[in-house]
Amino acid sequence: MSESELHVRLAVSAEDILACQRLRYEIFAEEMGASLPNSHLGLDKDGFDEVCDHLLVEDLHTGQVVACTRILTDVVAQEVGGYYYSDHEFDLTQIRRLQGRVMEIGRTCVHYAYRNGTTISVLWSGLAEYMLTHGFDFLMGCASVSIADGGVQVAAIRQHLQDKQLLTEATRRVAPRAPMPALPPVEKLDIFWPPLLKAYLRLGAKVCGEPCLDAEFGVADFFILLDVKDLSPRYVRHFLQRAAVPAMMPANTGYALAA
């Protein structure tokens, strides 16, 4: 599927939000086996849905939502008492000292049939426009790596990040609230990069320290920080040429969510 067959936009209705919640449920509950509070509804929903902007990618042929993420801005995070994922999993003392605006993305997921570079690229075109249009200096989020293999891939990725100097400087480090157990030593192991983590790194993002164990989802989460100054100019041009995010809205969109 080409990028011209996919469309990225902000959710503008309760129906859009429901489509995102259904996709999230399909990925997180049915595929990953996570226990979610609204499983009986077939939805992944929580109170943060009401105060976040939701970015979605739809297949123009079917109208199906095939990827989504939600955006929590610094202003809204201050109003609701913190960032959803980041504050829950990491000590953000250093991040809060950053000079500039910060937005968090979370609940990012892609339908299994659309997990490719094209879909990720289209999703990022929307994020790039949102970030640049609203004047955000930093984007942060968590990139998950499965621990089904006992943490071998996590250890390999951590070692690669350290060897390639893809970790942030000490002034931007975070501390995981649930550190991973001691990781096994790894030598010359092929890495199977999760698409979201690979996309972050290609954009110029850095990893901000040790991963956090998320036992509920069976993953290790790496905290990612993207400084807009490090955003590759080539990717900025690529994304903004393809972005089609109409009428950027404030973080609290104000429409009523379906029950």
Secondary structure as a PSIPRED ss2 file (coil, helix, strand):
# PSIPRED VFORMAT (PSIPRED V4.0)

   1 M C   1.000  0.000  0.000
   2 S C   1.000  0.000  0.000
   3 E H   0.000  1.000  0.000
   4 S H   0.000  1.000  0.000
   5 E H   0.000  1.000  0.000
   6 L E   0.000  0.000  1.000
   7 H E   0.000  0.000  1.000
   8 V E   0.000  0.000  1.000
   9 R E   0.000  0.000  1.000
  10 L E   0.000  0.000  1.000
  11 A C   1.000  0.000  0.000
  12 V C   1.000  0.000  0.000
  13 S C   1.000  0.000  0.000
  14 A H   0.000  1.000  0.000
  15 E H   0.000  1.000  0.000
  16 D H   0.000  1.000  0.000
  17 I H   0.000  1.000  0.000
  18 L H   0.000  1.000  0.000
  19 A H   0.000  1.000  0.000
  20 C H   0.000  1.000  0.000
  21 Q H   0.000  1.000  0.000
  22 R H   0.000  1.000  0.000
  23 L H   0.000  1.000  0.000
  24 R H   0.000  1.000  0.000
  25 Y H   0.000  1.000  0.000
  26 E H   0.000  1.000  0.000
  27 I H   0.000  1.000  0.000
  28 F H   0.000  1.000  0.000
  29 A H   0.000  1.000  0.000
  30 E H   0.000  1.000  0.000
  31 E H   0.000  1.000  0.000
  32 M C   1.000  0.000  0.000
  33 G C   1.000  0.000  0.000
  34 A C   1.000  0.000  0.000
  35 S C   1.000  0.000  0.000
  36 L C   1.000  0.000  0.000
  37 P C   1.000  0.000  0.000
  38 N C   1.000  0.000  0.000
  39 S H   0.000  1.000  0.000
  40 H H   0.000  1.000  0.000
  41 L H   0.000  1.000  0.000
  42 G C   1.000  0.000  0.000
  43 L C   1.000  0.000  0.000
  44 D C   1.000  0.000  0.000
  45 K C   1.000  0.000  0.000
  46 D C   1.000  0.000  0.000
  47 G H   0.000  1.000  0.000
  48 F H   0.000  1.000  0.000
  49 D H   0.000  1.000  0.000
  50 E H   0.000  1.000  0.000
  51 V C   1.000  0.000  0.000
  52 C C   1.000  0.000  0.000
  53 D E   0.000  0.000  1.000
  54 H E   0.000  0.000  1.000
  55 L E   0.000  0.000  1.000
  56 L E   0.000  0.000  1.000
  57 V E   0.000  0.000  1.000
  58 E E   0.000  0.000  1.000
  59 D E   0.000  0.000  1.000
  60 L C   1.000  0.000  0.000
  61 H C   1.000  0.000  0.000
  62 T C   1.000  0.000  0.000
  63 G C   1.000  0.000  0.000
  64 Q C   1.000  0.000  0.000
  65 V E   0.000  0.000  1.000
  66 V E   0.000  0.000  1.000
  67 A E   0.000  0.000  1.000
  68 C E   0.000  0.000  1.000
  69 T E   0.000  0.000  1.000
  70 R E   0.000  0.000  1.000
  71 I E   0.000  0.000  1.000
  72 L E   0.000  0.000  1.000
  73 T E   0.000  0.000  1.000
  74 D H   0.000  1.000  0.000
  75 V H   0.000  1.000  0.000
  76 V H   0.000  1.000  0.000
  77 A H   0.000  1.000  0.000
  78 Q H   0.000  1.000  0.000
  79 E H   0.000  1.000  0.000
  80 V H   0.000  1.000  0.000
  81 G C   1.000  0.000  0.000
  82 G C   1.000  0.000  0.000
  83 Y C   1.000  0.000  0.000
  84 Y H   0.000  1.000  0.000
  85 Y H   0.000  1.000  0.000
  86 S H   0.000  1.000  0.000
  87 D H   0.000  1.000  0.000
  88 H H   0.000  1.000  0.000
  89 E H   0.000  1.000  0.000
  90 F E   0.000  0.000  1.000
  91 D E   0.000  0.000  1.000
  92 L C   1.000  0.000  0.000
  93 T C   1.000  0.000  0.000
  94 Q C   1.000  0.000  0.000
  95 I H   0.000  1.000  0.000
  96 R H   0.000  1.000  0.000
  97 R H   0.000  1.000  0.000
  98 L C   1.000  0.000  0.000
  99 Q C   1.000  0.000  0.000
 100 G C   1.000  0.000  0.000
 101 R C   1.000  0.000  0.000
 102 V E   0.000  0.000  1.000
 103 M E   0.000  0.000  1.000
 104 E E   0.000  0.000  1.000
 105 I E   0.000  0.000  1.000
 106 G E   0.000  0.000  1.000
 107 R E   0.000  0.000  1.000
 108 T E   0.000  0.000  1.000
 109 C E   0.000  0.000  1.000
 110 V E   0.000  0.000  1.000
 111 H C   1.000  0.000  0.000
 112 Y H   0.000  1.000  0.000
 113 A H   0.000  1.000  0.000
 114 Y H   0.000  1.000  0.000
 115 R C   1.000  0.000  0.000
 116 N C   1.000  0.000  0.000
 117 G H   0.000  1.000  0.000
 118 T H   0.000  1.000  0.000
 119 T H   0.000  1.000  0.000
 120 I H   0.000  1.000  0.000
 121 S H   0.000  1.000  0.000
 122 V H   0.000  1.000  0.000
 123 L H   0.000  1.000  0.000
 124 W H   0.000  1.000  0.000
 125 S H   0.000  1.000  0.000
 126 G H   0.000  1.000  0.000
 127 L H   0.000  1.000  0.000
 128 A H   0.000  1.000  0.000
 129 E H   0.000  1.000  0.000
 130 Y H   0.000  1.000  0.000
 131 M H   0.000  1.000  0.000
 132 L H   0.000  1.000  0.000
 133 T H   0.000  1.000  0.000
 134 H C   1.000  0.000  0.000
 135 G C   1.000  0.000  0.000
 136 F C   1.000  0.000  0.000
 137 D C   1.000  0.000  0.000
 138 F E   0.000  0.000  1.000
 139 L E   0.000  0.000  1.000
 140 M E   0.000  0.000  1.000
 141 G E   0.000  0.000  1.000
 142 C E   0.000  0.000  1.000
 143 A E   0.000  0.000  1.000
 144 S E   0.000  0.000  1.000
 145 V E   0.000  0.000  1.000
 146 S E   0.000  0.000  1.000
 147 I C   1.000  0.000  0.000
 148 A C   1.000  0.000  0.000
 149 D C   1.000  0.000  0.000
 150 G C   1.000  0.000  0.000
 151 G C   1.000  0.000  0.000
 152 V H   0.000  1.000  0.000
 153 Q H   0.000  1.000  0.000
 154 V H   0.000  1.000  0.000
 155 A H   0.000  1.000  0.000
 156 A H   0.000  1.000  0.000
 157 I H   0.000  1.000  0.000
 158 R H   0.000  1.000  0.000
 159 Q H   0.000  1.000  0.000
 160 H H   0.000  1.000  0.000
 161 L H   0.000  1.000  0.000
 162 Q H   0.000  1.000  0.000
 163 D H   0.000  1.000  0.000
 164 K C   1.000  0.000  0.000
 165 Q C   1.000  0.000  0.000
 166 L C   1.000  0.000  0.000
 167 L E   0.000  0.000  1.000
 168 T C   1.000  0.000  0.000
 169 E C   1.000  0.000  0.000
 170 A H   0.000  1.000  0.000
 171 T H   0.000  1.000  0.000
 172 R H   0.000  1.000  0.000
 173 R C   1.000  0.000  0.000
 174 V C   1.000  0.000  0.000
 175 A E   0.000  0.000  1.000
 176 P E   0.000  0.000  1.000
 177 R C   1.000  0.000  0.000
 178 A C   1.000  0.000  0.000
 179 P E   0.000  0.000  1.000
 180 M C   1.000  0.000  0.000
 181 P C   1.000  0.000  0.000
 182 A C   1.000  0.000  0.000
 183 L C   1.000  0.000  0.000
 184 P C   1.000  0.000  0.000
 185 P C   1.000  0.000  0.000
 186 V C   1.000  0.000  0.000
 187 E C   1.000  0.000  0.000
 188 K C   1.000  0.000  0.000
 189 L C   1.000  0.000  0.000
 190 D C   1.000  0.000  0.000
 191 I C   1.000  0.000  0.000
 192 F C   1.000  0.000  0.000
 193 W C   1.000  0.000  0.000
 194 P C   1.000  0.000  0.000
 195 P H   0.000  1.000  0.000
 196 L H   0.000  1.000  0.000
 197 L H   0.000  1.000  0.000
 198 K H   0.000  1.000  0.000
 199 A H   0.000  1.000  0.000
 200 Y H   0.000  1.000  0.000
 201 L H   0.000  1.000  0.000
 202 R H   0.000  1.000  0.000
 203 L H   0.000  1.000  0.000
 204 G C   1.000  0.000  0.000
 205 A C   1.000  0.000  0.000
 206 K E   0.000  0.000  1.000
 207 V E   0.000  0.000  1.000
 208 C C   1.000  0.000  0.000
 209 G C   1.000  0.000  0.000
 210 E C   1.000  0.000  0.000
 211 P C   1.000  0.000  0.000
 212 C E   0.000  0.000  1.000
 213 L E   0.000  0.000  1.000
 214 D E   0.000  0.000  1.000
 215 A C   1.000  0.000  0.000
 216 E C   1.000  0.000  0.000
 217 F C   1.000  0.000  0.000
 218 G C   1.000  0.000  0.000
 219 V E   0.000  0.000  1.000
 220 A E   0.000  0.000  1.000
 221 D E   0.000  0.000  1.000
 222 F E   0.000  0.000  1.000
 223 F E   0.000  0.000  1.000
 224 I E   0.000  0.000  1.000
 225 L E   0.000  0.000  1.000
 226 L E   0.000  0.000  1.000
 227 D E   0.000  0.000  1.000
 228 V H   0.000  1.000  0.000
 229 K H   0.000  1.000  0.000
 230 D H   0.000  1.000  0.000
 231 L C   1.000  0.000  0.000
 232 S C   1.000  0.000  0.000
 233 P H   0.000  1.000  0.000
 234 R H   0.000  1.000  0.000
 235 Y H   0.000  1.000  0.000
 236 V H   0.000  1.000  0.000
 237 R H   0.000  1.000  0.000
 238 H H   0.000  1.000  0.000
 239 F H   0.000  1.000  0.000
 240 L H   0.000  1.000  0.000
 241 Q H   0.000  1.000  0.000
 242 R H   0.000  1.000  0.000
 243 A C   1.000  0.000  0.000
 244 A C   1.000  0.000  0.000
 245 V C   1.000  0.000  0.000
 246 P C   1.000  0.000  0.000
 247 A C   1.000  0.000  0.000
 248 M C   1.000  0.000  0.000
 249 M C   1.000  0.000  0.000
 250 P C   1.000  0.000  0.000
 251 A C   1.000  0.000  0.000
 252 N C   1.000  0.000  0.000
 253 T C   1.000  0.000  0.000
 254 G C   1.000  0.000  0.000
 255 Y C   1.000  0.000  0.000
 256 A C   1.000  0.000  0.000
 257 L C   1.000  0.000  0.000
 258 A C   1.000  0.000  0.000
 259 A C   1.000  0.000  0.000
